[in-house]
Amino acid sequence: MGQPTSKDVVALRQKTGLGMMDCKRALEAVDGDFEKAIEYLRKKGISKGESRTGRPTGQGLIETYIHPGGRLGVMIEVLCETDFVARSEDFQTLVHDLAMQIAAASPIAVKREDIPEEKIQKEMEIYREQIQKENKPPEIVKRIATGKLEKFYEETCLLEQGFIKDPKVKINDIILGVAGKLKENIIVRRFERYALGD
């Protein structure tokens, strides 16, 4: 495809929100392929976000989302490092998207470490019972049960879920991408999902 034009660079900047030089380098790195450049920048943003994990977070937002009809609501607390970032459009959009994700996908925990051990053991017990009915050897039973548990984490842990707006991308990668762009550590501290009658 050759060298990127300035029009390509501007279009990529509008799509990703990243700097002109970052967009120019990304397009050059992938020979002008627009979709590959977005993927390249996403990976770069994630790695930048990962380098910021562990830094103290004392600011952030509490967001509420009420689904139309008033039968479902979410409250979420997301932390960042500075009030400046907490007030930014990118951070506020992220927090709102996370609240909508929780409303739509019903996670039970932020990350797998937050799920009580007894819940995990109960899930494993159910999987083993299901598989043992098929008379498979113990090592196969264990491997299949472990695979099912991984699937359980992907469905029930917010950070491991596919993003409702782009299911191929994990929520954790969305957060790390925004963290890389804003140059701050971002943490989902907690959430509650309320459904009428639950």
N, C-alpha and C positions, 0 to 999 in steps of 0.2 A: 504493500500500500504506500510505502515511501514516507517522506518527511511530513509531519503534521502541519497543517496550515494554522494561522492564528485563529481562524474561525473555529477549527476543531478544538483548540486549546480553550477558547472562551466557552464553547458548548460543554466541554468536560468540566470546566470550573463551575458552571451554573448547575450541572447535574450533581456534583460531589460537594461543592462548597469549599474545596481546598484551593491552595494558592496556585497562581499561574505557573510558577516554575515547577511545582510538583506535577501539575497536569501536563506540562510540556515534556518533562522527563519520562512520565508514565507512557505517553503516546510514542515517544522515541523508543522506549524500551520494548514495546510490543509492535513496532513497525506500523504505527498509526491505526491499529485495530481498536475501535472505540469501546466495545464490550470488554475486551481483554484489559484495556487501560483502566476501566472501572474496577475490575477484579483486582488488578495490580495495586491500585490505590486503596482498595478496601483492605487487602492483606497488609499493606504498609501502615494503614491507620490502626489496624488491630495490633500490630507489633508495637506501635507507639503507645497504644493504650495499655498493653501488657507491661511495658516498662514503667508505668506509673502506679501499678497496683502496689498496695502496701503503704502508700503515702497517706498521712492523716486527712480525714474528711470531717469538717466541722460545720459545713453549710449544706444546703440542699432544699428540697421541696417535699411537701405532702400534697398529693394530688388526689382528688376524688373524681370518679367517673360513674354516672348513673345512666344505665342503658335506657333508651327510649321505652316508655311504658312504665318505668319506675319499679320494675320487679327484680332488678339486678343492679348491684352497686359494688364499687371497688374503692378501697382507700390504700394508697401506697406511699411509702417513705423512701426517697432516693437521695443519697448523699453525694456531695462533691467537696472540693477544697475551699472555694471562695464564693462569696455572695455575688460577685460579678458574673461568674459562670452560672450560678443558680438562676439568675435573672435573664440569661441569654435565651434566644429563641430556640437554638439547637437543643439545649438541655431541657427546656420546657416541652418541646415536641417529643423528645425521648421519653420523658416521664409520662406524658399523656398516652403515647403509644404503648408503654408498658402497662398502664392501667387498662387500656382496651384489650391488650393481649390476655391479661388475667381474666377479664370479663368473658372473653371468647373461648379461651383454652383451659380454664379451670385448674391451674397448677395448685398443688397442695403445699409446696415449699419453694423457697428461693433457690436453694441448691441441695444436692443429694445428702450432704452432711447434716442438713436440718431435719431430715426425715427420721423419726424415732426408730431405734434398732428393732423394737418389737414389731413394728409395721413391716420392716424389710424381711424379718424372719418369717412373718406370717405369709407374705407374698411368696417367698422361696418355698415354703411348705406346700402352698397351693400348687405351684408350678411342678414340684417334685411328684405330688400325687397325680396330677394330670398326665405327666410323662410316664410314670411307672406303670400305668394301665396299658401302655404300649409295649411292655416287656423289653425295654432297652437296657443295655449294660450300665452299671452305676456311673462310669466315667462319662458316658453319653448323656445320661440324665443330668449330671452336674453341669455339663457344658451347655445343654439346652436351657436349663433353669437359669444359668448365669446370663445367657443371651436374652431371655425373657425379662430378667431383672433390669438389664441395660435399657430395654425398650420401655419398661415401666418408668425409669428415671427420665427418659426423653419425653414421655407424655406428662409426667407429674411435676418435674422440677422446672421452674420458670427459665433459668439460665440455659437449660438444655433443649427447650422447646424450639421448634421451627417458628420463625416470625410469621404472624398471620398475614402480613402484607407481602412476604416473600419466603415461603416455607423452606426453601433450600438453605436459608441463612439462620443460624442459631441466634437466640436472643443474646447470649454472652458475646457473640461477635459483633452484634449491633451496638451493644454497650461499649465494648472496647474500641470500636470504630469512632464513636462519638468522643470517648475519652482521649483518643489519639488526636482527634481534630481540635478539641478544646484544651488539650495539654494539661488535663487534670485527671486524678483518680475518681472514678464514679462507682458507687456501690448501691445496690438495692438492699436496703436494711430489712424491710418487712412489708407485708401487705395483708389485707383482709378482703375476702370476697363474700358479699352478702347476697343471698338469693331468697326471695320471699318464700316462707314456709320451711326453709332449711333449719 
